Amino acid sequence: MKGLLFSIPLALATLAFLASPALSAPPTIDPGVTAKKVDALLSQENSAAPKTLDAEVVSDLAFLRRLTLDLSGRIPSETEIQKYLAAPADSRRAKAIAEFMGNDQFADRWAVFFGDLLRVRYNADGGAAFQAFVHEAIRTNTPYDVLTRRLIAASGRANTQAETGFVLNDEADAMALTGVVSQVFMGVRISCAQCHNHPFDTWTREQFYQLAAFFGKTQRVEHRVKMQILGIFLNERTETTILWPPEDKAQGKPRTVVKAKFPFELDETDGPNKHLARIKELRDFQTAEAKARAAKAGTSVDDLIEGGGKVTNKGDLSDVTEEANAARRKIDLQGDLYRASELRRQLAEFVTDPRNRSYSRSMVNRVWAELMGRGFVNQVDDFRNDNPPSHPKTLDFLADEFVASGFDFRFLVESIVRTSTYQRGHLPGTIAAPERLAAEKAFTALPTRRMNGEALFDSIVVAGHLFKPKHPPGSNMTTVLSYTQVAVAVKEDLSKPGSKPKAGDTAMPAPPKVVAGAYDLERGIEVDFKKALKKNDGLEVDQMTAKSAEELEAEMMMKSGRMPAGTRVRYITKELKTIVDDNPQFASSMRMASPAPTGHFLRVFGQTDRATLDERRDHNPSMRQALMMLNGKLTNEAARVGSLEPVYKLISGAKADVDAAIKFVYRETMTREPTADEVADAKAILKEAATPVDGLADLRWALLNSNEFRFIP
């Protein structure tokens, strides 16, 4: 079967990347060498096109700021700046790349990229576990093809089998998943062919149905006990739902089962760099090493495959738990709720086959666009014959090297940031737009990029020292007002003539709402990734929502509208005053439940709800963004100077050094030294303020609200 030649079983692929002594040196591939070849190929392809303007290489500190934002999702700290400048000038960039590639925050930053790509939604079935699963895959550098196979082929219970979140994200709908898999993993928009032959490409409706047939047996199953969901499962039917001809064309005629067929071409021969032979050599080594370790440990590969667990009885929920246990004992876990999908396994093999150039090219194009500001193909998920890549040889080479690396995602990122192309700056705004666009298309100059919402949020936190408290305890006691709606039962005889319900009365009470104004629009739910990935196939999690029979009956009555005669509910609003120590500490936005709620800082700055396949982040400025930066709690708290942060001693006390304080704030906020004019302007701001501390806060607030702060150099 196509696709099996260079793939290895999932368990062995996972084993091969566990930390343990190697039997011998594995085949290696150097991102530095790859980067030089990429630069050479770009130059070669550009030489055949009209000459474009060249942007200068960015300065050392501008490069550090760009690199830190791209690899860690935030601006560098003062400590990182000083460490960088202390390194030899001819090697500091390479050392910084190596350091930031190995930081834990690399996973945080790129999990956001994958979150957008895979449309990870915290509130979807298994969403919390899925978000944690994706983060863990980036942290451990799970090969991209292994990750993809797990996402496409997974079966089992949401949360317990975290990777099922990908298919459950679209309610296991075969037609939706067909467009998703094609567009996400291969950059091809085949969805139009669901209803008719594609108007702008070669895809036919029949090909769409053949691809959809791989998902024809997939279904979402809810297992319930006493109206409580025991679990949501991704499972397989015995019969497919994909039939031909389509229902709108059948007109009463018999319809037949569509045979699954992968419509994308696979390479028949190896490339000039022998990438197919090289990945086979690498995977053969990994397989042999994994088998040797398993034999040494006395562990079979089958022991590594996780199955279902047991339902345990904890807490005072004996009736529900016992019934759940009884129901579960009747379930054939492997046959009913954990039935593996042979069709989706085959599709996963086809998609990730090293000979499927669409797969490797698509990911390379996406990462290149993420780091360079535009892709070889734009839009990044619109590969088609009449939208060819700007530099096909460069794209193919980098895609082949990505394959040869064993689909090593970190290798791909490092290869790109090590190129000379990545170090190029932007052309000034005085250059005519056509010339500037031509240079950006040739990558002889890079487009300007705005920070995404998460990077902007975390950069404000870094600049303002908000990852930990910067004020002494008790120095910022504040009264916070919030409002809550409280239900009050009201007895009325509405049978009397003229009796009418009062304003605010309702027969079916809604959940109480708490309104806290704009006080915490920057707060979010931080996800405990380790806890979310904890394997648990029992009832412990579900018991939190288990209810008594009386509660369930009451809920049913309210839902159906059958309230006791003469009973109504009125809501009254109560004001709550809470005294808090307003000494805020913010967690990284990249570990928040995503997507954030509507109106949250991240959503205002472009994060989508990840519900629509074609929805992209909007990086255009808006009045709402300006108002949030000008008046938002995050920016204002970052601007305030706390007595526990380093700059305080430079601006307060007998040994105050105003010049040093100004330069310190510029480095922390803008990653550069201020000019003489900027120092003079800053001194004027400090002079007009009530105190030097207040003046420095005004300066920092102004810098945070500048365009320079929001754009990547």
GULOFI-196085 format. One line per field, with one value per residue (C-alpha): residue number from 1; residue in three letters; x, y, z. Coordinates in steps of 0.1 Angstrom, whole numbers, plus 5000, padded with zeros to 4 digits. Example, Ala and Ser with C-alpha at 12.3 -4.5 7.8 and 13.67 -1.06 7.14 Angstrom:
n = 1,2
res = ALA,SER
u = 5123,5137
v = 4955,4989
w = 5078,5071
END
This chain:
n = 1,2,3,4,5,6,7,8,9,10,11,12,13,14,15,16,17,18,19,20,21,22,23,24,25,26,27,28,29,30,31,32,33,34,35,36,37,38,39,40,41,42,43,44,45,46,47,48,49,50,51,52,53,54,55,56,57,58,59,60,61,62,63,64,65,66,67,68,69,70,71,72,73,74,75,76,77,78,79,80,81,82,83,84,85,86,87,88,89,90,91,92,93,94,95,96,97,98,99,100,101,102,103,104,105,106,107,108,109,110,111,112,113,114,115,116,117,118,119,120,121,122,123,124,125,126,127,128,129,130,131,132,133,134,135,136,137,138,139,140,141,142,143,144,145,146,147,148,149,150,151,152,153,154,155,156,157,158,159,160,161,162,163,164,165,166,167,168,169,170,171,172,173,174,175,176,177,178,179,180,181,182,183,184,185,186,187,188,189,190,191,192,193,194,195,196,197,198,199,200,201,202,203,204,205,206,207,208,209,210,211,212,213,214,215,216,217,218,219,220,221,222,223,224,225,226,227,228,229,230,231,232,233,234,235,236,237,238,239,240,241,242,243,244,245,246,247,248,249,250,251,252,253,254,255,256,257,258,259,260,261,262,263,264,265,266,267,268,269,270,271,272,273,274,275,276,277,278,279,280,281,282,283,284,285,286,287,288,289,290,291,292,293,294,295,296,297,298,299,300,301,302,303,304,305,306,307,308,309,310,311,312,313,314,315,316,317,318,319,320,321,322,323,324,325,326,327,328,329,330,331,332,333,334,335,336,337,338,339,340,341,342,343,344,345,346,347,348,349,350,351,352,353,354,355,356,357,358,359,360,361,362,363,364,365,366,367,368,369,370,371,372,373,374,375,376,377,378,379,380,381,382,383,384,385,386,387,388,389,390,391,392,393,394,395,396,397,398,399,400,401,402,403,404,405,406,407,408,409,410,411,412,413,414,415,416,417,418,419,420,421,422,423,424,425,426,427,428,429,430,431,432,433,434,435,436,437,438,439,440,441,442,443,444,445,446,447,448,449,450,451,452,453,454,455,456,457,458,459,460,461,462,463,464,465,466,467,468,469,470,471,472,473,474,475,476,477,478,479,480,481,482,483,484,485,486,487,488,489,490,491,492,493,494,495,496,497,498,499,500,501,502,503,504,505,506,507,508,509,510,511,512,513,514,515,516,517,518,519,520,521,522,523,524,525,526,527,528,529,530,531,532,533,534,535,536,537,538,539,540,541,542,543,544,545,546,547,548,549,550,551,552,553,554,555,556,557,558,559,560,561,562,563,564,565,566,567,568,569,570,571,572,573,574,575,576,577,578,579,580,581,582,583,584,585,586,587,588,589,590,591,592,593,594,595,596,597,598,599,600,601,602,603,604,605,606,607,608,609,610,611,612,613,614,615,616,617,618,619,620,621,622,623,624,625,626,627,628,629,630,631,632,633,634,635,636,637,638,639,640,641,642,643,644,645,646,647,648,649,650,651,652,653,654,655,656,657,658,659,660,661,662,663,664,665,666,667,668,669,670,671,672,673,674,675,676,677,678,679,680,681,682,683,684,685,686,687,688,689,690,691,692,693,694,695,696,697,698,699,700,701,702,703,704,705,706,707,708,709,710,711,712,713
res = MET,LYS,GLY,LEU,LEU,PHE,SER,ILE,PRO,LEU,ALA,LEU,ALA,THR,LEU,ALA,PHE,LEU,ALA,SER,PRO,ALA,LEU,SER,ALA,PRO,PRO,THR,ILE,ASP,PRO,GLY,VAL,THR,ALA,LYS,LYS,VAL,ASP,ALA,LEU,LEU,SER,GLN,GLU,ASN,SER,ALA,ALA,PRO,LYS,THR,LEU,ASP,ALA,GLU,VAL,VAL,SER,ASP,LEU,ALA,PHE,LEU,ARG,ARG,LEU,THR,LEU,ASP,LEU,SER,GLY,ARG,ILE,PRO,SER,GLU,THR,GLU,ILE,GLN,LYS,TYR,LEU,ALA,ALA,PRO,ALA,ASP,SER,ARG,ARG,ALA,LYS,ALA,ILE,ALA,GLU,PHE,MET,GLY,ASN,ASP,GLN,PHE,ALA,ASP,ARG,TRP,ALA,VAL,PHE,PHE,GLY,ASP,LEU,LEU,ARG,VAL,ARG,TYR,ASN,ALA,ASP,GLY,GLY,ALA,ALA,PHE,GLN,ALA,PHE,VAL,HIS,GLU,ALA,ILE,ARG,THR,ASN,THR,PRO,TYR,ASP,VAL,LEU,THR,ARG,ARG,LEU,ILE,ALA,ALA,SER,GLY,ARG,ALA,ASN,THR,GLN,ALA,GLU,THR,GLY,PHE,VAL,LEU,ASN,ASP,GLU,ALA,ASP,ALA,MET,ALA,LEU,THR,GLY,VAL,VAL,SER,GLN,VAL,PHE,MET,GLY,VAL,ARG,ILE,SER,CYS,ALA,GLN,CYS,HIS,ASN,HIS,PRO,PHE,ASP,THR,TRP,THR,ARG,GLU,GLN,PHE,TYR,GLN,LEU,ALA,ALA,PHE,PHE,GLY,LYS,THR,GLN,ARG,VAL,GLU,HIS,ARG,VAL,LYS,MET,GLN,ILE,LEU,GLY,ILE,PHE,LEU,ASN,GLU,ARG,THR,GLU,THR,THR,ILE,LEU,TRP,PRO,PRO,GLU,ASP,LYS,ALA,GLN,GLY,LYS,PRO,ARG,THR,VAL,VAL,LYS,ALA,LYS,PHE,PRO,PHE,GLU,LEU,ASP,GLU,THR,ASP,GLY,PRO,ASN,LYS,HIS,LEU,ALA,ARG,ILE,LYS,GLU,LEU,ARG,ASP,PHE,GLN,THR,ALA,GLU,ALA,LYS,ALA,ARG,ALA,ALA,LYS,ALA,GLY,THR,SER,VAL,ASP,ASP,LEU,ILE,GLU,GLY,GLY,GLY,LYS,VAL,THR,ASN,LYS,GLY,ASP,LEU,SER,ASP,VAL,THR,GLU,GLU,ALA,ASN,ALA,ALA,ARG,ARG,LYS,ILE,ASP,LEU,GLN,GLY,ASP,LEU,TYR,ARG,ALA,SER,GLU,LEU,ARG,ARG,GLN,LEU,ALA,GLU,PHE,VAL,THR,ASP,PRO,ARG,ASN,ARG,SER,TYR,SER,ARG,SER,MET,VAL,ASN,ARG,VAL,TRP,ALA,GLU,LEU,MET,GLY,ARG,GLY,PHE,VAL,ASN,GLN,VAL,ASP,ASP,PHE,ARG,ASN,ASP,ASN,PRO,PRO,SER,HIS,PRO,LYS,THR,LEU,ASP,PHE,LEU,ALA,ASP,GLU,PHE,VAL,ALA,SER,GLY,PHE,ASP,PHE,ARG,PHE,LEU,VAL,GLU,SER,ILE,VAL,ARG,THR,SER,THR,TYR,GLN,ARG,GLY,HIS,LEU,PRO,GLY,THR,ILE,ALA,ALA,PRO,GLU,ARG,LEU,ALA,ALA,GLU,LYS,ALA,PHE,THR,ALA,LEU,PRO,THR,ARG,ARG,MET,ASN,GLY,GLU,ALA,LEU,PHE,ASP,SER,ILE,VAL,VAL,ALA,GLY,HIS,LEU,PHE,LYS,PRO,LYS,HIS,PRO,PRO,GLY,SER,ASN,MET,THR,THR,VAL,LEU,SER,TYR,THR,GLN,VAL,ALA,VAL,ALA,VAL,LYS,GLU,ASP,LEU,SER,LYS,PRO,GLY,SER,LYS,PRO,LYS,ALA,GLY,ASP,THR,ALA,MET,PRO,ALA,PRO,PRO,LYS,VAL,VAL,ALA,GLY,ALA,TYR,ASP,LEU,GLU,ARG,GLY,ILE,GLU,VAL,ASP,PHE,LYS,LYS,ALA,LEU,LYS,LYS,ASN,ASP,GLY,LEU,GLU,VAL,ASP,GLN,MET,THR,ALA,LYS,SER,ALA,GLU,GLU,LEU,GLU,ALA,GLU,MET,MET,MET,LYS,SER,GLY,ARG,MET,PRO,ALA,GLY,THR,ARG,VAL,ARG,TYR,ILE,THR,LYS,GLU,LEU,LYS,THR,ILE,VAL,ASP,ASP,ASN,PRO,GLN,PHE,ALA,SER,SER,MET,ARG,MET,ALA,SER,PRO,ALA,PRO,THR,GLY,HIS,PHE,LEU,ARG,VAL,PHE,GLY,GLN,THR,ASP,ARG,ALA,THR,LEU,ASP,GLU,ARG,ARG,ASP,HIS,ASN,PRO,SER,MET,ARG,GLN,ALA,LEU,MET,MET,LEU,ASN,GLY,LYS,LEU,THR,ASN,GLU,ALA,ALA,ARG,VAL,GLY,SER,LEU,GLU,PRO,VAL,TYR,LYS,LEU,ILE,SER,GLY,ALA,LYS,ALA,ASP,VAL,ASP,ALA,ALA,ILE,LYS,PHE,VAL,TYR,ARG,GLU,THR,MET,THR,ARG,GLU,PRO,THR,ALA,ASP,GLU,VAL,ALA,ASP,ALA,LYS,ALA,ILE,LEU,LYS,GLU,ALA,ALA,THR,PRO,VAL,ASP,GLY,LEU,ALA,ASP,LEU,ARG,TRP,ALA,LEU,LEU,ASN,SER,ASN,GLU,PHE,ARG,PHE,ILE,PRO
u = 5000,5012,5023,5036,5071,5087,5063,5066,5040,5029,5041,5076,5076,5068,5093,5121,5120,5121,5153,5177,5212,5215,5229,5250,5250,5218,5219,5222,5211,5225,5200,5230,5239,5203,5200,5229,5215,5181,5198,5217,5186,5167,5194,5196,5158,5158,5186,5162,5137,5138,5162,5147,5158,5178,5170,5199,5205,5189,5210,5220,5194,5167,5176,5174,5140,5127,5142,5128,5093,5094,5109,5095,5065,5077,5103,5136,5142,5171,5190,5187,5198,5229,5238,5234,5256,5283,5288,5313,5297,5305,5287,5261,5232,5240,5243,5210,5192,5205,5195,5160,5154,5159,5138,5105,5087,5093,5065,5042,5048,5044,5015,4996,5006,4993,4963,4953,4962,4942,4915,4920,4890,4890,4853,4849,4847,4879,4892,4913,4931,4935,4951,4975,4982,4993,5015,5031,5037,5056,5075,5087,5093,5070,5077,5051,5040,5036,5014,4994,4987,4976,4952,4936,4935,4926,4896,4884,4871,4875,4899,4913,4925,4934,4942,4905,4899,4909,4881,4856,4863,4841,4816,4831,4813,4827,4822,4836,4866,4874,4879,4897,4923,4930,4933,4951,4976,4981,4972,4945,4910,4889,4858,4842,4840,4816,4787,4801,4834,4859,4856,4892,4911,4911,4891,4859,4829,4835,4871,4858,4834,4862,4883,4853,4848,4878,4856,4824,4822,4834,4809,4806,4790,4776,4774,4748,4737,4708,4709,4746,4772,4795,4818,4820,4837,4851,4841,4835,4802,4799,4784,4796,4774,4792,4772,4772,4756,4751,4716,4707,4716,4702,4665,4653,4678,4699,4730,4762,4790,4819,4852,4878,4905,4933,4933,4967,4997,5027,5062,5073,5111,5134,5145,5179,5189,5177,5153,5133,5163,5175,5143,5141,5176,5167,5135,5152,5177,5149,5130,5160,5169,5133,5132,5165,5153,5120,5138,5162,5134,5113,5085,5064,5053,5016,5022,5027,4994,4970,4935,4904,4905,4881,4853,4861,4836,4846,4825,4788,4774,4768,4737,4750,4784,4771,4748,4776,4799,4771,4766,4803,4806,4782,4802,4828,4853,4875,4846,4821,4837,4874,4870,4900,4894,4912,4900,4913,4946,4950,4942,4968,4994,4986,4987,5020,5037,5071,5062,5033,5049,5017,5021,5057,5054,5023,5039,5071,5051,5031,5062,5081,5051,5049,5086,5090,5057,5046,5048,5061,5024,4998,4973,4993,4965,4957,4981,4967,4980,4972,4987,5023,5050,5072,5104,5095,5131,5136,5103,5109,5144,5133,5104,5127,5151,5121,5112,5148,5150,5122,5096,5115,5095,5123,5147,5124,5121,5158,5168,5147,5158,5195,5191,5205,5171,5156,5180,5169,5152,5122,5123,5113,5079,5093,5099,5071,5046,5052,5090,5085,5061,5084,5113,5091,5079,5116,5125,5152,5133,5108,5073,5065,5047,5026,5029,5000,4977,4995,5030,5018,5002,5033,5056,5036,5039,5077,5082,5061,5074,5040,5050,5055,5043,5062,5046,5049,5019,4992,5004,4976,4944,4915,4877,4863,4826,4808,4772,4753,4718,4700,4669,4639,4609,4576,4541,4513,4478,4479,4445,4427,4414,4439,4469,4500,4536,4559,4588,4618,4597,4603,4591,4624,4653,4686,4720,4730,4753,4782,4793,4827,4828,4861,4882,4896,4893,4929,4924,4919,4917,4952,4953,4971,4986,4999,4965,4947,4968,4963,4949,4915,4889,4867,4840,4861,4858,4822,4812,4816,4785,4765,4732,4705,4673,4654,4678,4675,4637,4638,4660,4637,4607,4624,4636,4601,4584,4564,4568,4545,4513,4516,4554,4575,4611,4622,4658,4672,4707,4730,4761,4791,4821,4853,4886,4916,4953,4956,4991,4984,5004,4997,5003,5014,4986,5000,4989,4953,4923,4919,4902,4897,4862,4848,4860,4892,4925,4936,4903,4905,4940,4931,4927,4898,4871,4887,4853,4857,4883,4891,4891,4924,4938,4930,4962,4946,4945,4911,4898,4889,4926,4937,4913,4924,4960,4953,4929,4933,4943,4972,4989,4984,4996,5027,5034,5033,5067,5068,5092,5103,5114,5150,5143,5129,5162,5174,5145,5140,5162,5194,5213,5187,5201,5175,5195,5202,5165,5154,5179,5168,5132,5140,5160,5133,5105,5120,5151,5174,5191,5173,5186,5197,5165,5144,5163,5156,5119,5118,5133,5106,5079,5095,5098,5061,5050,5042,5071,5099,5083,5050,5070,5087,5054,5041,5071,5067,5029,5038,5064,5039,5014,5038,5037,5073,5065,5037,5056,5084,5116
v = 5000,5035,5053,5023,5022,5048,5049,5030,5019,5047,5031,5026,5062,5075,5052,5063,5098,5089,5099,5069,5060,5054,5023,5043,5077,5084,5101,5138,5169,5204,5234,5258,5240,5239,5276,5284,5263,5281,5315,5303,5289,5321,5342,5319,5321,5359,5363,5350,5377,5415,5431,5443,5465,5450,5459,5461,5435,5444,5456,5432,5443,5444,5408,5398,5413,5396,5363,5364,5372,5345,5317,5327,5349,5379,5407,5399,5409,5431,5401,5384,5417,5420,5383,5387,5418,5401,5374,5379,5400,5374,5345,5361,5356,5320,5315,5333,5310,5279,5292,5303,5271,5252,5274,5260,5290,5278,5253,5280,5303,5276,5259,5291,5286,5250,5261,5284,5257,5229,5253,5241,5252,5248,5244,5218,5181,5172,5208,5212,5179,5186,5220,5204,5176,5199,5219,5187,5175,5208,5206,5171,5177,5149,5145,5163,5132,5112,5140,5142,5104,5105,5133,5118,5081,5085,5068,5066,5089,5127,5140,5105,5101,5138,5135,5127,5164,5171,5150,5158,5195,5191,5168,5139,5152,5134,5163,5189,5168,5162,5199,5203,5176,5188,5224,5221,5194,5198,5235,5226,5240,5211,5220,5237,5203,5190,5205,5208,5204,5230,5261,5272,5239,5203,5187,5170,5162,5125,5130,5149,5120,5095,5114,5118,5081,5077,5094,5077,5054,5079,5090,5110,5089,5101,5075,5086,5074,5091,5119,5125,5122,5094,5101,5114,5089,5090,5057,5038,5026,4993,5010,5041,5072,5083,5071,5079,5097,5126,5128,5158,5139,5105,5115,5082,5060,5035,5049,5028,5029,5052,5035,5055,5069,5094,5119,5135,5123,5107,5110,5078,5086,5101,5137,5151,5153,5117,5128,5096,5074,5096,5094,5057,5054,5076,5057,5023,5034,5047,5015,4993,5015,5013,4975,4971,4993,4975,4941,4953,4966,4934,4955,4946,4973,4963,4973,5009,5012,5028,5013,5019,5022,5013,5032,5038,5046,5077,5101,5099,5091,5054,5052,5070,5054,5019,5022,5037,5008,4983,5000,5001,4963,4957,4977,4961,4989,4978,4968,4995,5027,5022,5007,5017,5032,5013,5038,5068,5049,5045,5081,5092,5070,5086,5122,5118,5096,5112,5110,5133,5165,5185,5176,5187,5218,5230,5230,5246,5273,5280,5283,5304,5328,5329,5339,5360,5378,5361,5326,5312,5306,5331,5325,5298,5272,5279,5256,5253,5253,5289,5301,5288,5294,5324,5303,5267,5253,5268,5256,5220,5219,5230,5206,5177,5186,5187,5152,5140,5153,5130,5158,5175,5207,5224,5216,5234,5265,5267,5262,5293,5316,5307,5321,5354,5361,5361,5388,5413,5444,5464,5490,5525,5538,5564,5536,5534,5506,5486,5485,5476,5448,5434,5432,5416,5390,5383,5382,5408,5428,5415,5429,5446,5423,5432,5411,5387,5392,5367,5381,5416,5406,5388,5415,5441,5418,5415,5452,5460,5433,5417,5380,5385,5412,5444,5462,5453,5434,5458,5489,5489,5481,5489,5485,5466,5468,5439,5431,5398,5388,5369,5348,5355,5332,5350,5335,5352,5341,5348,5332,5364,5388,5416,5398,5403,5392,5420,5432,5410,5379,5346,5311,5295,5309,5315,5310,5340,5364,5382,5415,5430,5458,5462,5454,5421,5420,5408,5379,5344,5308,5293,5257,5232,5211,5183,5179,5181,5152,5130,5097,5090,5068,5067,5088,5111,5140,5134,5132,5169,5174,5145,5156,5141,5127,5157,5182,5164,5165,5202,5209,5189,5209,5242,5232,5221,5251,5230,5251,5247,5267,5303,5302,5327,5339,5375,5386,5414,5430,5433,5453,5436,5455,5436,5450,5436,5441,5454,5441,5422,5393,5380,5345,5340,5344,5314,5291,5305,5285,5294,5310,5337,5350,5376,5411,5397,5414,5385,5386,5424,5419,5394,5360,5342,5320,5291,5280,5286,5269,5300,5325,5343,5367,5403,5424,5457,5483,5494,5520,5493,5482,5518,5522,5490,5500,5535,5527,5489,5475,5455,5485,5508,5483,5476,5514,5518,5517,5493,5496,5459,5463,5471,5506,5519,5525,5544,5569,5572,5581,5599,5579,5584,5586,5599,5593,5557,5551,5564,5542,5512,5517,5521,5488,5469,5482,5489,5466,5495,5525,5559,5587,5620,5636,5608,5613,5650,5644,5618,5643,5668,5642,5634,5672,5677,5648,5651,5628,5612,5578,5591,5606,5574,5556,5582,5575,5538,5541,5562,5537,5508,5527,5535,5518,5507,5486,5467,5459,5433,5449
w = 5000,4992,5023,5042,5027,5049,5079,5111,5137,5159,5191,5177,5164,5198,5215,5192,5206,5242,5260,5264,5252,5215,5200,5176,5160,5140,5107,5112,5094,5101,5101,5095,5063,5052,5059,5036,5008,5012,5009,4978,4961,4968,4953,4923,4917,4922,4896,4869,4878,4876,4901,4934,4962,4990,5026,5051,5077,5110,5139,5167,5192,5165,5156,5193,5196,5164,5174,5209,5197,5171,5193,5227,5219,5238,5239,5256,5292,5304,5316,5282,5265,5286,5281,5244,5242,5263,5237,5209,5181,5154,5172,5194,5169,5164,5202,5208,5182,5200,5234,5224,5204,5237,5259,5274,5260,5224,5230,5244,5214,5187,5204,5196,5159,5160,5180,5151,5125,5142,5155,5191,5212,5249,5252,5225,5232,5250,5243,5274,5269,5232,5239,5264,5240,5212,5236,5249,5213,5206,5239,5233,5195,5184,5147,5127,5108,5140,5154,5122,5122,5158,5151,5120,5132,5169,5184,5220,5247,5246,5273,5279,5243,5239,5202,5194,5199,5163,5147,5175,5168,5137,5154,5134,5103,5073,5048,5071,5080,5043,5037,5070,5064,5028,5037,5071,5062,5024,5018,4993,4994,4982,5001,4970,4954,4980,4960,4925,4906,4918,4897,4900,4903,4890,4919,4910,4932,4929,4942,4972,4980,4976,5001,5024,5024,5047,5074,5063,5094,5119,5145,5178,5205,5239,5266,5292,5326,5343,5319,5328,5301,5312,5283,5247,5223,5188,5173,5141,5126,5108,5077,5059,5053,5021,4991,4954,4936,4960,4974,4953,4922,4930,4923,4938,4921,4941,4958,4962,4988,4978,4979,4998,4975,4982,4953,4958,4938,4955,4941,4923,4926,4951,4949,4940,4977,4983,5010,5008,5012,5041,5061,5055,5070,5099,5106,5103,5129,5152,5148,5156,5186,5199,5196,5214,5243,5245,5246,5272,5294,5289,5275,5244,5220,5228,5265,5254,5237,5261,5265,5286,5323,5351,5366,5403,5431,5450,5470,5480,5446,5450,5429,5399,5401,5406,5376,5356,5366,5357,5323,5316,5324,5296,5271,5249,5253,5224,5202,5210,5222,5212,5179,5158,5124,5096,5070,5090,5097,5059,5053,5079,5062,5028,5042,5060,5033,5026,4989,4995,4986,4993,5030,5035,5013,5031,5065,5052,5035,5067,5089,5064,5062,5100,5103,5071,5069,5037,5022,4989,4982,4994,5009,5027,5023,4987,4967,4931,4896,4889,4922,4919,4945,4940,4946,4937,4940,4974,4987,4974,4988,5023,5021,5012,5040,5064,5053,5056,5092,5101,5100,5128,5134,5155,5127,5103,5124,5132,5095,5086,5114,5106,5071,5061,5046,5081,5092,5065,5075,5061,5033,5045,5039,5015,4989,4963,4971,4939,4945,4982,4973,4947,4972,4998,4972,4964,5001,4996,5021,5047,5052,5085,5110,5140,5171,5174,5205,5226,5219,5225,5258,5271,5259,5279,5309,5304,5299,5330,5353,5358,5358,5395,5420,5418,5448,5485,5499,5511,5493,5468,5486,5463,5465,5434,5425,5409,5403,5405,5396,5424,5418,5442,5442,5440,5446,5426,5417,5380,5375,5387,5360,5354,5370,5350,5356,5368,5348,5354,5362,5344,5346,5338,5357,5339,5355,5377,5359,5375,5359,5368,5343,5324,5355,5343,5305,5303,5327,5314,5325,5328,5317,5338,5309,5331,5348,5315,5301,5331,5319,5336,5321,5352,5367,5389,5365,5356,5393,5396,5375,5389,5404,5427,5412,5427,5410,5377,5379,5388,5358,5335,5348,5342,5307,5298,5314,5339,5370,5400,5396,5408,5411,5393,5396,5398,5394,5415,5410,5440,5442,5457,5471,5475,5490,5472,5472,5437,5431,5399,5386,5351,5337,5301,5276,5257,5286,5287,5277,5240,5223,5249,5256,5233,5244,5259,5251,5228,5209,5204,5190,5164,5180,5162,5177,5157,5146,5108,5087,5066,5094,5098,5124,5116,5122,5111,5138,5153,5177,5202,5202,5208,5236,5253,5251,5263,5291,5297,5331,5316,5300,5330,5355,5333,5331,5369,5386,5415,5443,5438,5402,5392,5377,5410,5426,5396,5398,5435,5465,5470,5444,5416,5381,5357,5326,5336,5344,5310,5292,5313,5304,5267,5267,5286,5264,5230,5231,5222,5236,5233,5210,5225,5214,5230,5263,5262,5256,5284,5308,5299,5307,5340,5348,5342,5365,5402,5410,5391,5397,5381,5352,5345,5345,5320,5298,5299,5291,5261,5248,5253,5232,5204,5169,5174,5204,5186,5154,5150,5138
END
